[in-house]
Amino acid sequence: MSTNNTPHADHEVDSYTGVSTTGHSWDGIKELNNPLPRWWLWTFYITIVWAVGYCFAYPSIPLINGATTGFLGWHSRSAVVQSLTDLQKSRGALMQKLASTPLDQIEQQPELLAFARAAGAAAFANNCAPCHGAGGQGSPGYPNLNANRWLWGGKLDQIYQTILHGARSGDPKGHQGSMPDFGKAGILTPPQIEQVANYVRSLSGLKTEAGADLGAGAKIFADNCAPCHGKDAKGNIKIGSANLTTKVWLYGSSLKTIEAGVTNGHGGVMPYWGGRLDNTTIKALAVFVHTLGGGQ
């Protein structure tokens, strides 16, 4: 198929639209002479002028060893540095006050408490939310910080120590306790694990399997689990053993989940933040977590 784009001497008027043609034709298709609106053209020209001016005013043109700086001297990195400097200046007095105020007195001062919570919320979002959730609601294996159930204690100073030193994190001052793997180590047989798992479910009022021998499960619990979880199964914050009489479960409450925990043990790791975050930020974090709703 041939293409003819030779201009015609006489521009025709299209009979259907009433618009004259440009004199160009492609395979029998004639081009109508519909120019762009003037306002659109002027807007387009203005954007071109603006783009050229922007290239000279701001860093934009790449060079071999960098880029043009622009005659305004503005740079995104210096702007961020300046913003952080201004923020530190505005926070300076309260940060110093937070740093010098004893931990147990922060919540007694409304202005300082509000500042500590705001600073703690920002630090929590950057460092803690990936595990505990944006609102501290937790997930399987990561504690719900809104519930009044604490493995290592929910008092302000206890939360501070947990954040500072972590749990099973490599810090010798951190929490070290872990749950043994009764099944893998051959301490309990599968039938015994099933019995004790049913008994543990019964402690918090959960449904057990039909025909489950809760008496046998209670004896297995007393012989193997009570030394850590207590005879009343209410746990021990000194070693991080859970309270098994509530319906707040760290890993889940299904029979299979409990059996897996007894078989394989548990020993989640919480990082230690001492040395990674400054002490003032850790204080703010402790206050924020303590005031989420579950602090003791």
Buried (B, 14 or more C-beta within 10 A) or exposed (E): EEEEEEEEEEEEEEEEEEEBBBBBBEEEEBEEBEEEEEEEEEEEEEEEEEEEEEEEBBBEEEEEEEEBBBEEEEBEEEEEEEEEEEEEEEBEEBBEBBEEBEBEEBBEBEEBBEBBBBBBBBBBEEBBBEBBBEEBBBEEEBBBBBBEBBBBBBBBEBBBBBBBBBBBBEBEEBBEBBBBBBBEEEBBEEEBBBBBBBBBBBBBEBEBEEEBBBEBBBBBBBEBBBEBBBEEBBBBBEBBBBBBBBEBBBBEBEBEBBBBBBBBBBBBEBBBBBEEBBBBBBBBBBBBBBBBEBBE
